Amino acid sequence: MSRPPEAVRPGAEPAAAPLAPPARTPGTSVVAALRQLILDGRFAAGERMAEIPVAQALGVSRTPVRLAFRSLEQEGLLQRVGPRSLVVRQVSDDDLLSGIEVRGVLEGLATRRLAERGLDAATLATLQACLDEGDAVLAAGRLDEEHIDRWSALNLRFHHTIVAATGSRVIAEAIGRNNHLPFASADSIVIDRQAIEREYEKLRLAQVQHRLIVDALQRRESARAEMLMREHAYIGFRYAIVCGPTATPNATLSNATMPDATSPANSTTKKETT
């Protein structure tokens, strides 16, 4: 006979069900490139997105563009206005930055709680594997489509591992809801192919932050771990002044063809970094 579920004590947080890592989709670099183009205003708010011209502009087939559109719709960056029509969603600066700030607060809370609880061997091994993979990606000294896809996968795994290890369904679900806001997800990597040297440097700094977060977790320095994770949320949008346009001269990205910047600037978003 199966055992009946235990009652939850009043005021206690429900136990977390095992969390599976979010599924990855092919063409991560295409998603990242489109995020950047939308952030830059090259696709303005309300502009209709069509697979063929976007695929031609990016030099890829329609399949990764179709998958990218699906991902960006789930993130809330695109919205459906008909059975087959997607347009760029109007997003204010406050909406964009608030979503990022909320993610930083929630992931910071998860990191603090994990530091207080202490890392188990399996969680530490997973985080260390993410750090090792990050070192391998950056060792090439350049960014190409494979490197971007590999970084996106390890980054998502890193963040998911920390949140899942807290055992808090409440935190995980709150982050899941926030992920539907534009640029708010840890997976919302923005890659500017016109400034790939800066993008390489941004990932290098993100890797340093990952190492510092793991160090704080191992030392069980909860306040430090929380603040590091909250700052880490801003890596994609606040670090242009640190990275600069010529941080890594040997970083290159091949086979990238961007549309001309002739579209009117998107007045609802502001380019702050990559």
Backbone as CSV, one residue per row, in Angstrom:
resi,resn,N_x,N_y,N_z,CA_x,CA_y,CA_z,C_x,C_y,C_z
1,MET,0.859,-1.191,0.000,0.000,0.000,0.000,0.890,1.234,0.000
2,SER,0.518,2.202,-0.826,1.322,3.423,-0.886,1.096,4.257,0.355
3,ARG,2.104,4.967,0.720,2.057,5.780,1.927,1.389,7.110,1.629
4,PRO,0.424,7.548,2.445,-0.241,8.839,2.185,0.723,9.979,2.348
5,PRO,0.515,11.056,1.583,1.403,12.216,1.695,1.338,12.837,3.074
6,GLU,2.485,13.292,3.566,2.530,13.931,4.865,1.929,15.322,4.802
7,ALA,1.273,15.700,5.850,0.686,17.040,5.908,1.787,18.069,6.046
8,VAL,1.555,19.221,5.457,2.496,20.326,5.550,2.155,21.156,6.777
9,ARG,3.126,21.411,7.601,2.889,22.215,8.805,2.427,23.613,8.435
10,PRO,1.534,24.210,9.182,1.106,25.583,8.897,2.299,26.512,8.853
11,GLY,2.371,27.312,7.791,3.447,28.271,7.645,4.699,27.696,7.039
12,ALA,4.744,26.346,6.864,5.939,25.729,6.289,5.876,25.806,4.781
13,GLU,7.028,25.871,4.161,7.089,25.929,2.702,6.918,24.536,2.134
14,PRO,6.092,24.337,1.063,5.935,23.007,0.476,7.271,22.463,0.016
15,ALA,7.431,21.153,0.161,8.674,20.531,-0.293,8.769,20.628,-1.804
16,ALA,9.978,20.808,-2.270,10.191,20.963,-3.704,10.240,19.615,-4.377
17,ALA,9.533,19.502,-5.507,9.660,18.315,-6.340,10.971,18.397,-7.096
18,PRO,11.526,17.233,-7.494,12.775,17.278,-8.257,12.606,18.125,-9.512
19,LEU,13.559,18.976,-9.757,13.487,19.866,-10.914,14.385,19.344,-12.021
20,ALA,13.835,19.222,-13.208,14.635,18.818,-14.364,15.241,20.060,-14.993
21,PRO,16.468,19.969,-15.484,17.076,21.121,-16.141,16.230,21.577,-17.313
22,PRO,16.078,22.890,-17.534,15.322,23.377,-18.665,15.893,22.833,-19.967
23,ALA,14.999,22.533,-20.891,15.427,21.969,-22.166,16.143,23.013,-23.013
24,ARG,17.199,22.556,-23.681,17.919,23.438,-24.586,17.365,23.256,-25.989
25,THR,17.409,24.276,-26.782,16.969,24.202,-28.162,18.127,24.523,-29.075
26,PRO,18.117,23.945,-30.303,19.184,24.270,-31.245,19.166,25.749,-31.599
27,GLY,20.300,26.260,-32.062,20.342,27.632,-32.546,20.354,28.670,-31.458
28,THR,21.008,28.350,-30.332,21.068,29.309,-29.234,21.686,30.619,-29.683
29,SER,22.718,30.561,-30.529,23.382,31.774,-30.983,22.450,32.642,-31.814
30,VAL,21.515,32.029,-32.527,20.532,32.789,-33.301,19.603,33.532,-32.357
31,VAL,19.175,32.877,-31.291,18.328,33.539,-30.292,19.059,34.729,-29.688
32,ALA,20.328,34.521,-29.335,21.118,35.593,-28.725,21.297,36.761,-29.686
33,ALA,21.534,36.459,-30.965,21.701,37.526,-31.954,20.419,38.325,-32.126
34,LEU,19.281,37.638,-32.147,18.006,38.341,-32.300,17.690,39.195,-31.072
35,ARG,18.036,38.707,-29.900,17.838,39.541,-28.706,18.598,40.855,-28.849
36,GLN,19.847,40.751,-29.316,20.657,41.949,-29.449,20.067,42.912,-30.471
37,LEU,19.601,42.387,-31.599,19.026,43.237,-32.639,17.774,43.948,-32.138
38,ILE,16.967,43.247,-31.358,15.773,43.868,-30.790,16.165,44.914,-29.759
39,LEU,17.150,44.589,-28.930,17.626,45.543,-27.930,18.179,46.792,-28.585
40,ASP,18.869,46.619,-29.721,19.444,47.750,-30.446,18.394,48.593,-31.156
41,GLY,17.165,48.051,-31.299,16.139,48.779,-32.035,16.147,48.499,-33.518
42,ARG,16.943,47.541,-33.978,16.944,47.217,-35.406,15.652,46.517,-35.813
43,PHE,15.002,45.884,-34.846,13.628,45.439,-35.008,12.825,46.227,-33.982
44,ALA,12.032,47.148,-34.455,11.345,48.086,-33.571,10.116,47.450,-32.934
45,ALA,9.672,48.043,-31.837,8.459,47.587,-31.170,7.293,47.639,-32.147
46,GLY,6.536,46.553,-32.219,5.402,46.463,-33.122,5.752,45.951,-34.511
47,GLU,7.037,45.798,-34.807,7.444,45.338,-36.131,7.173,43.837,-36.281
48,ARG,6.641,43.453,-37.437,6.335,42.055,-37.696,7.621,41.295,-37.991
49,MET,7.752,40.108,-37.409,8.920,39.267,-37.607,8.575,38.142,-38.575
50,ALA,9.313,38.050,-39.646,9.083,37.028,-40.663,10.317,36.139,-40.779
51,GLU,10.116,34.852,-40.898,11.217,33.895,-40.882,12.210,34.104,-42.024
52,ILE,11.707,34.259,-43.239,12.603,34.275,-44.400,13.568,35.456,-44.379
53,PRO,13.095,36.709,-44.245,14.063,37.812,-44.224,15.018,37.768,-43.046
54,VAL,14.554,37.305,-41.888,15.441,37.206,-40.737,16.500,36.132,-40.983
55,ALA,16.087,34.990,-41.533,17.037,33.923,-41.834,18.081,34.388,-42.845
56,GLN,17.641,35.129,-43.861,18.579,35.640,-44.862,19.550,36.642,-44.246
57,ALA,19.053,37.494,-43.368,19.909,38.503,-42.741,20.967,37.867,-41.853
58,LEU,20.596,36.767,-41.173,21.521,36.107,-40.264,22.374,35.053,-40.956
59,GLY,22.028,34.726,-42.215,22.799,33.724,-42.939,22.579,32.317,-42.432
60,VAL,21.338,32.028,-41.979,21.012,30.697,-41.470,19.750,30.207,-42.158
61,SER,19.410,28.948,-41.906,18.179,28.404,-42.468,16.978,28.880,-41.650
62,ARG,15.789,28.554,-42.127,14.575,28.991,-41.439,14.348,28.232,-40.130
63,THR,14.857,27.004,-40.046,14.574,26.186,-38.855,15.077,26.820,-37.560
64,PRO,16.358,27.228,-37.459,16.784,27.861,-36.196,16.071,29.181,-35.929
65,VAL,15.675,29.892,-36.991,14.927,31.133,-36.797,13.548,30.836,-36.227
66,ARG,12.912,29.784,-36.751,11.596,29.396,-36.236,11.687,29.027,-34.753
67,LEU,12.720,28.268,-34.396,12.919,27.888,-32.999,13.234,29.104,-32.132
68,ALA,13.996,30.035,-32.698,14.325,31.260,-31.961,13.073,32.088,-31.707
69,PHE,12.207,32.196,-32.713,10.958,32.932,-32.534,10.140,32.316,-31.399
70,ARG,10.110,30.990,-31.355,9.343,30.308,-30.316,9.916,30.638,-28.936
71,SER,11.242,30.604,-28.823,11.881,30.915,-27.542,11.618,32.357,-27.123
72,LEU,11.731,33.278,-28.068,11.540,34.693,-27.746,10.088,35.007,-27.416
73,GLU,9.164,34.254,-28.001,7.754,34.423,-27.635,7.533,33.949,-26.198
74,GLN,8.145,32.832,-25.828,8.015,32.324,-24.464,8.625,33.288,-23.450
75,GLU,9.696,33.982,-23.864,10.341,34.967,-22.981,9.535,36.252,-22.860
76,GLY,8.578,36.446,-23.765,7.803,37.672,-23.733,8.381,38.787,-24.579
77,LEU,9.422,38.473,-25.364,10.031,39.497,-26.205,9.275,39.668,-27.514
78,LEU,8.647,38.591,-27.977,7.753,38.641,-29.129,6.352,38.309,-28.658
79,GLN,5.369,38.847,-29.342,3.994,38.516,-28.988,3.209,38.181,-30.245
80,ARG,2.263,37.262,-30.111,1.472,36.808,-31.241,0.263,37.722,-31.432
81,VAL,0.061,38.157,-32.660,-1.063,39.040,-32.978,-2.029,38.390,-33.954
82,GLY,-1.767,37.173,-34.335,-2.627,36.417,-35.230,-2.168,34.983,-35.246
83,PRO,-2.859,34.127,-35.998,-2.478,32.718,-36.022,-1.030,32.488,-36.435
84,ARG,-0.511,33.340,-37.309,0.846,33.128,-37.806,1.724,34.370,-37.713
85,SER,1.297,35.368,-37.012,2.039,36.631,-36.981,2.618,36.892,-35.601
86,LEU,3.900,37.238,-35.590,4.593,37.630,-34.374,5.161,39.025,-34.566
87,VAL,5.043,39.858,-33.535,5.605,41.197,-33.582,6.472,41.398,-32.348
88,VAL,7.366,42.376,-32.436,8.211,42.715,-31.301,7.351,43.391,-30.238
89,ARG,7.437,42.880,-29.034,6.646,43.420,-27.935,7.228,44.752,-27.479
90,GLN,6.363,45.670,-27.136,6.806,46.945,-26.600,7.221,46.759,-25.143
91,VAL,8.462,47.097,-24.857,9.012,46.910,-23.509,9.669,48.208,-23.068
92,SER,9.317,48.669,-21.891,9.916,49.891,-21.372,11.239,49.577,-20.693
93,ASP,12.050,50.602,-20.522,13.295,50.442,-19.780,13.036,49.898,-18.376
94,ASP,12.003,50.416,-17.720,11.690,49.965,-16.367,11.306,48.493,-16.348
95,ASP,10.518,48.056,-17.363,10.143,46.647,-17.432,11.375,45.770,-17.568
96,LEU,12.257,46.164,-18.467,13.450,45.367,-18.744,14.333,45.252,-17.509
97,LEU,14.652,46.382,-16.903,15.560,46.378,-15.764,14.916,45.786,-14.514
98,SER,13.605,45.956,-14.376,12.924,45.375,-13.213,12.954,43.853,-13.272
99,GLY,12.768,43.294,-14.474,12.824,41.849,-14.616,14.184,41.294,-14.249
100,ILE,15.233,41.999,-14.672,16.599,41.579,-14.345,16.839,41.697,-12.840
101,GLU,16.371,42.788,-12.258,16.566,42.996,-10.819,15.841,41.939,-10.007
102,VAL,14.613,41.606,-10.426,13.856,40.581,-9.714,14.578,39.235,-9.798
103,ARG,15.120,38.902,-10.968,15.876,37.651,-11.071,17.080,37.660,-10.134
104,GLY,17.784,38.798,-10.085,18.930,38.887,-9.188,18.541,38.679,-7.733
105,VAL,17.416,39.267,-7.333,16.947,39.118,-5.949,16.587,37.660,-5.655
106,LEU,15.840,37.040,-6.581,15.390,35.666,-6.348,16.560,34.678,-6.382
107,GLU,17.438,34.820,-7.376,18.585,33.914,-7.437,19.563,34.204,-6.295
108,GLY,19.646,35.463,-5.885,20.463,35.785,-4.732,19.928,35.119,-3.475
109,LEU,18.609,35.123,-3.321,17.989,34.452,-2.178,18.294,32.956,-2.207
110,ALA,18.169,32.349,-3.389,18.463,30.923,-3.511,19.919,30.632,-3.158
111,THR,20.826,31.492,-3.621,22.248,31.286,-3.351,22.549,31.439,-1.864
112,ARG,21.926,32.429,-1.224,22.141,32.611,0.216,21.650,31.397,0.995
113,ARG,20.482,30.902,0.644,19.936,29.751,1.359,20.798,28.511,1.156
114,LEU,21.335,28.362,-0.056,22.198,27.214,-0.314,23.505,27.326,0.476
115,ALA,24.038,28.542,0.574,25.262,28.741,1.365,25.007,28.417,2.839
116,GLU,23.857,28.800,3.332,23.529,28.508,4.729,23.365,27.016,4.957
117,ARG,22.786,26.333,3.980,22.576,24.890,4.098,23.875,24.126,3.900
118,GLY,24.693,24.596,2.988,25.939,23.902,2.658,25.792,23.079,1.394
119,LEU,26.846,23.036,0.598,26.842,22.285,-0.653,27.018,20.796,-0.385
120,ASP,26.209,19.964,-1.043,26.483,18.538,-0.996,27.453,18.196,-2.132
121,ALA,27.986,16.996,-2.101,29.029,16.609,-3.049,28.523,16.639,-4.493
122,ALA,27.296,16.198,-4.726,26.763,16.140,-6.086,26.590,17.537,-6.668
123,THR,26.074,18.460,-5.855,25.875,19.829,-6.338,27.208,20.487,-6.629
124,LEU,28.167,20.316,-5.741,29.493,20.888,-5.963,30.121,20.321,-7.227
125,ALA,29.962,19.026,-7.461,30.528,18.405,-8.660,29.908,18.987,-9.923
126,THR,28.606,19.241,-9.896,27.935,19.820,-11.066,28.410,21.242,-11.314
127,LEU,28.502,22.034,-10.255,28.977,23.412,-10.403,30.420,23.441,-10.893
128,GLN,31.248,22.540,-10.379,32.638,22.487,-10.825,32.722,22.085,-12.289
129,ALA,31.848,21.182,-12.729,31.825,20.795,-14.139,31.455,21.996,-15.018
130,CYS,30.546,22.837,-14.528,30.188,24.055,-15.264,31.389,24.995,-15.367
131,LEU,32.130,25.130,-14.275,33.322,25.980,-14.299,34.362,25.431,-15.268
132,ASP,34.549,24.120,-15.267,35.523,23.508,-16.172,35.114,23.714,-17.629
133,GLU,33.827,23.576,-17.894,33.342,23.789,-19.262,33.506,25.251,-19.664
134,GLY,33.271,26.160,-18.737,33.482,27.576,-19.033,34.925,27.869,-19.383
135,ASP,35.856,27.262,-18.642,37.276,27.436,-18.955,37.591,26.916,-20.355
136,ALA,36.985,25.779,-20.707,37.241,25.189,-22.022,36.702,26.076,-23.142
137,VAL,35.533,26.654,-22.928,34.947,27.539,-23.942,35.827,28.765,-24.159
138,LEU,36.302,29.343,-23.069,37.077,30.576,-23.155,38.515,30.338,-23.591
139,ALA,38.991,29.103,-23.469,40.382,28.809,-23.801,40.696,29.063,-25.266
140,ALA,39.690,28.989,-26.129,39.912,29.207,-27.560,40.280,30.652,-27.865
141,GLY,39.920,31.584,-26.960,40.237,32.994,-27.182,39.373,33.663,-28.226
142,ARG,38.275,33.024,-28.583,37.387,33.595,-29.596,35.973,33.066,-29.354
143,LEU,35.010,33.653,-30.032,33.636,33.181,-29.963,33.165,32.805,-31.356
144,ASP,32.593,31.612,-31.483,31.893,31.250,-32.701,30.563,30.619,-32.287
145,GLU,29.812,30.106,-33.249,28.486,29.583,-32.939,28.551,28.465,-31.891
146,GLU,29.513,27.573,-32.016,29.637,26.475,-31.059,29.936,26.985,-29.658
147,HIS,30.843,27.957,-29.553,31.191,28.489,-28.238,29.980,29.142,-27.569
148,ILE,29.210,29.876,-28.345,28.033,30.546,-27.775,27.028,29.519,-27.282
149,ASP,26.787,28.464,-28.086,25.852,27.422,-27.677,26.335,26.705,-26.413
150,ARG,27.630,26.417,-26.362,28.183,25.714,-25.197,28.092,26.589,-23.946
151,TRP,28.394,27.884,-24.101,28.306,28.763,-22.939,26.871,28.872,-22.449
152,SER,25.935,29.029,-23.364,24.540,29.163,-22.969,24.073,27.936,-22.198
153,ALA,24.485,26.737,-22.655,24.071,25.509,-21.989,24.669,25.407,-20.585
154,LEU,25.961,25.707,-20.448,26.592,25.585,-19.124,26.071,26.658,-18.171
155,ASN,25.797,27.844,-18.703,25.289,28.925,-17.861,23.911,28.582,-17.311
156,LEU,23.056,28.037,-18.179,21.724,27.647,-17.725,21.812,26.538,-16.679
157,ARG,22.717,25.595,-16.896,22.892,24.503,-15.945,23.412,25.021,-14.608
158,PHE,24.328,25.968,-14.648,24.886,26.544,-13.426,23.783,27.172,-12.583
159,HIS,22.987,28.035,-13.202,21.928,28.725,-12.455,20.858,27.754,-11.981
160,HIS,20.473,26.823,-12.849,19.443,25.852,-12.472,19.903,24.999,-11.292
161,THR,21.162,24.606,-11.298,21.687,23.749,-10.238,21.583,24.429,-8.880
162,ILE,21.924,25.704,-8.833,21.873,26.433,-7.563,20.439,26.549,-7.063
163,VAL,19.527,26.906,-7.949,18.130,27.065,-7.538,17.548,25.720,-7.105
164,ALA,17.811,24.671,-7.885,17.254,23.354,-7.553,17.808,22.827,-6.241
165,ALA,19.079,23.131,-5.956,19.718,22.594,-4.748,19.149,23.192,-3.466
166,THR,18.463,24.318,-3.553,17.856,24.889,-2.350,16.670,24.071,-1.878
167,GLY,16.075,23.318,-2.799,14.898,22.533,-2.448,13.648,23.361,-2.283
168,SER,13.682,24.621,-2.715,12.532,25.507,-2.530,11.705,25.592,-3.796
169,ARG,10.525,25.003,-3.758,9.617,25.090,-4.896,9.118,26.523,-5.071
170,VAL,8.957,27.237,-3.966,8.453,28.616,-4.040,9.420,29.505,-4.824
171,ILE,10.720,29.415,-4.500,11.709,30.224,-5.219,11.769,29.810,-6.679
172,ALA,11.785,28.502,-6.930,11.880,28.012,-8.306,10.699,28.480,-9.144
173,GLU,9.503,28.426,-8.583,8.320,28.843,-9.339,8.293,30.348,-9.542
174,ALA,8.752,31.107,-8.571,8.810,32.564,-8.731,9.785,32.935,-9.844
175,ILE,10.939,32.262,-9.891,11.894,32.508,-10.969,11.301,32.095,-12.302
176,GLY,10.583,30.971,-12.325,9.947,30.523,-13.560,8.966,31.538,-14.109
177,ARG,8.194,32.153,-13.226,7.257,33.187,-13.686,8.006,34.411,-14.198
178,ASN,9.049,34.803,-13.492,9.820,35.978,-13.909,10.536,35.748,-15.241
179,ASN,10.845,34.483,-15.550,11.544,34.178,-16.793,10.734,34.515,-18.036
180,HIS,9.437,34.715,-17.879,8.597,35.059,-19.021,8.656,36.555,-19.355
181,LEU,9.411,37.312,-18.593,9.630,38.719,-18.902,10.846,38.860,-19.813
182,PRO,10.831,39.814,-20.728,11.952,39.964,-21.672,13.285,40.162,-20.973
183,PHE,14.288,39.412,-21.399,15.672,39.500,-20.932,15.843,39.112,-19.467
184,ALA,14.784,38.576,-18.834,14.859,38.306,-17.404,15.441,36.937,-17.078
185,SER,15.413,36.017,-18.018,15.888,34.671,-17.750,17.408,34.601,-17.762
186,ALA,17.958,33.671,-16.977,19.402,33.427,-17.023,19.831,32.945,-18.396
187,ASP,18.891,32.438,-19.171,19.178,31.955,-20.520,19.105,33.070,-21.559
188,SER,18.742,34.270,-21.144,18.583,35.377,-22.098,19.924,36.037,-22.402
189,ILE,20.815,35.269,-22.995,22.133,35.781,-23.341,22.019,36.674,-24.566
190,VAL,22.661,37.837,-24.491,22.639,38.804,-25.588,24.034,38.839,-26.205
191,ILE,24.108,38.583,-27.514,25.383,38.577,-28.214,25.356,39.612,-29.330
192,ASP,26.237,40.589,-29.236,26.373,41.615,-30.265,27.498,41.190,-31.214
193,ARG,27.128,40.728,-32.393,28.128,40.222,-33.324,28.982,41.338,-33.923
194,GLN,28.559,42.558,-33.756,29.354,43.682,-34.250,30.420,44.096,-33.233
195,ALA,30.353,43.543,-32.032,31.342,43.876,-30.990,31.734,42.591,-30.277
196,ILE,32.196,41.615,-31.065,32.413,40.292,-30.516,33.567,40.258,-29.526
197,GLU,34.523,41.189,-29.660,35.609,41.243,-28.683,35.073,41.563,-27.302
198,ARG,34.136,42.495,-27.258,33.524,42.865,-25.986,32.686,41.708,-25.430
199,GLU,32.028,40.980,-26.326,31.214,39.845,-25.894,32.086,38.757,-25.259
200,TYR,33.234,38.519,-25.844,34.165,37.542,-25.270,34.573,37.984,-23.860
201,GLU,34.892,39.245,-23.702,35.304,39.754,-22.402,34.161,39.676,-21.395
202,LYS,32.947,39.887,-21.869,31.782,39.781,-20.979,31.651,38.357,-20.440
203,LEU,31.831,37.371,-21.304,31.759,35.985,-20.845,32.921,35.646,-19.914
204,ARG,34.082,36.232,-20.174,35.218,35.996,-19.285,34.911,36.517,-17.880
205,LEU,34.304,37.692,-17.798,33.933,38.246,-16.496,32.821,37.424,-15.837
206,ALA,31.895,36.933,-16.639,30.843,36.070,-16.096,31.443,34.805,-15.499
207,GLN,32.469,34.268,-16.155,33.138,33.083,-15.630,33.819,33.378,-14.291
208,VAL,34.440,34.555,-14.178,35.047,34.951,-12.906,33.970,35.029,-11.822
209,GLN,32.820,35.605,-12.157,31.740,35.697,-11.183,31.239,34.317,-10.786
210,HIS,31.125,33.397,-11.744,30.732,32.026,-11.414,31.684,31.424,-10.384
211,ARG,32.986,31.628,-10.600,33.979,31.071,-9.673,33.839,31.676,-8.274
212,LEU,33.611,32.981,-8.231,33.460,33.641,-6.938,32.207,33.158,-6.206
213,ILE,31.138,32.919,-6.955,29.900,32.423,-6.348,30.121,31.041,-5.752
214,VAL,30.790,30.160,-6.491,31.067,28.817,-5.982,31.989,28.890,-4.761
215,ASP,32.964,29.778,-4.804,33.860,29.944,-3.660,33.083,30.366,-2.418
216,ALA,32.178,31.333,-2.580,31.376,31.791,-1.442,30.470,30.679,-0.926
217,LEU,29.932,29.865,-1.818,29.095,28.743,-1.400,29.904,27.725,-0.599
218,GLN,31.099,27.425,-1.075,31.939,26.463,-0.370,32.326,26.957,1.020
219,ARG,32.547,28.260,1.138,32.923,28.837,2.426,31.717,29.102,3.325
220,ARG,30.516,28.897,2.753,29.263,29.130,3.461,29.133,30.585,3.902
221,GLU,29.622,31.473,3.047,29.510,32.918,3.275,28.226,33.398,2.606
222,SER,27.135,33.302,3.319,25.816,33.486,2.718,25.584,34.898,2.194
223,ALA,25.965,35.913,2.967,25.742,37.296,2.524,26.563,37.604,1.277
224,ARG,27.818,37.166,1.271,28.677,37.380,0.103,28.141,36.643,-1.118
225,ALA,27.697,35.414,-0.934,27.156,34.629,-2.043,25.928,35.311,-2.645
226,GLU,25.063,35.821,-1.774,23.855,36.489,-2.255,24.197,37.738,-3.061
227,MET,25.097,38.560,-2.566,25.437,39.797,-3.261,26.143,39.522,-4.585
228,LEU,26.992,38.488,-4.633,27.654,38.131,-5.884,26.635,37.708,-6.936
229,MET,25.658,36.921,-6.534,24.656,36.471,-7.498,23.767,37.620,-7.951
230,ARG,23.435,38.526,-7.052,22.616,39.671,-7.448,23.363,40.549,-8.444
231,GLU,24.657,40.759,-8.221,25.451,41.536,-9.174,25.593,40.799,-10.498
232,HIS,25.711,39.498,-10.435,25.887,38.685,-11.638,24.713,38.834,-12.604
233,ALA,23.529,39.105,-12.079,22.356,39.252,-12.948,22.512,40.393,-13.935
234,TYR,23.366,41.370,-13.615,23.522,42.547,-14.471,24.641,42.403,-15.497
235,ILE,25.280,41.238,-15.585,26.448,41.087,-16.448,26.137,41.427,-17.901
236,GLY,24.939,41.122,-18.353,24.620,41.352,-19.759,24.256,42.782,-20.099
237,PHE,23.968,43.615,-19.100,23.423,44.936,-19.395,24.141,46.090,-18.718
238,ARG,25.116,45.820,-17.866,25.767,46.910,-17.157,27.282,46.913,-17.303
239,TYR,27.815,45.975,-18.098,29.251,45.793,-18.081,29.966,46.294,-19.333
240,ALA,29.303,47.047,-20.180,29.968,47.568,-21.378,31.131,48.485,-21.011
241,ILE,30.944,49.271,-19.957,31.989,50.217,-19.562,33.232,49.474,-19.067
242,VAL,33.036,48.255,-18.549,34.155,47.459,-18.070,34.812,46.704,-19.212
243,CYS,33.989,46.090,-20.060,34.517,45.247,-21.134,35.172,46.063,-22.228
244,GLY,34.518,47.154,-22.657,35.092,47.982,-23.705,35.017,47.326,-25.063
245,PRO,35.223,48.098,-26.135,35.060,47.576,-27.494,36.237,46.771,-28.000
246,THR,37.394,46.835,-27.320,38.569,46.160,-27.857,39.277,45.345,-26.782
247,ALA,38.487,44.679,-25.956,39.073,43.990,-24.808,39.891,42.773,-25.211
248,THR,39.463,42.053,-26.261,40.149,40.832,-26.662,40.335,40.847,-28.168
249,PRO,41.436,41.369,-28.690,41.625,41.575,-30.116,41.527,40.311,-30.948
250,ASN,41.831,39.134,-30.397,41.824,37.936,-31.210,40.477,37.228,-31.214
251,ALA,39.457,37.829,-30.587,38.145,37.198,-30.593,37.422,37.535,-31.882
252,THR,36.933,36.517,-32.572,36.248,36.728,-33.839,35.026,35.843,-33.918
253,LEU,34.061,36.247,-34.704,32.885,35.432,-34.964,32.681,35.411,-36.462
254,SER,32.771,34.244,-37.046,32.676,34.135,-38.497,31.240,33.922,-38.942
255,ASN,31.027,34.095,-40.255,29.744,33.820,-40.884,28.600,34.599,-40.262
256,ALA,28.843,35.853,-39.906,27.796,36.685,-39.311,27.479,37.832,-40.259
257,THR,26.244,37.883,-40.715,25.804,38.964,-41.583,24.627,39.644,-40.930
258,MET,24.788,40.857,-40.535,23.750,41.577,-39.828,22.987,42.477,-40.795
259,PRO,21.691,42.682,-40.570,20.966,43.643,-41.378,21.477,45.047,-41.119
260,ASP,21.359,45.915,-42.111,21.776,47.303,-41.937,20.958,47.944,-40.825
261,ALA,21.591,48.822,-40.102,20.898,49.491,-38.985,20.074,50.648,-39.519
262,THR,19.107,50.316,-40.392,18.284,51.352,-40.986,16.919,51.452,-40.342
263,SER,16.575,50.441,-39.532,15.288,50.499,-38.855,15.317,51.604,-37.825
264,PRO,14.205,52.276,-37.600,14.183,53.317,-36.576,14.489,52.722,-35.221
265,ALA,15.196,53.464,-34.393,15.564,52.977,-33.060,14.313,52.677,-32.266
266,ASN,14.374,51.609,-31.518,13.264,51.203,-30.679,13.218,52.109,-29.457
267,SER,12.243,52.978,-29.403,12.193,53.952,-28.330,11.815,53.326,-26.999
268,THR,11.388,52.044,-27.008,10.967,51.416,-25.754,12.103,50.700,-25.069
269,THR,13.251,50.533,-25.734,14.385,49.909,-25.077,15.598,50.773,-25.289
270,LYS,16.599,50.581,-24.446,17.801,51.385,-24.516,19.000,50.463,-24.463
271,LYS,19.917,50.592,-25.402,21.101,49.751,-25.401,22.029,50.210,-24.285
272,GLU,22.268,49.305,-23.337,23.115,49.646,-22.208,24.434,48.895,-22.272
273,THR,24.434,47.790,-23.006,25.650,47.007,-23.170,25.466,46.137,-24.382
274,THR,26.063,44.946,-24.354,26.197,44.103,-25.519,24.979,44.080,-26.395
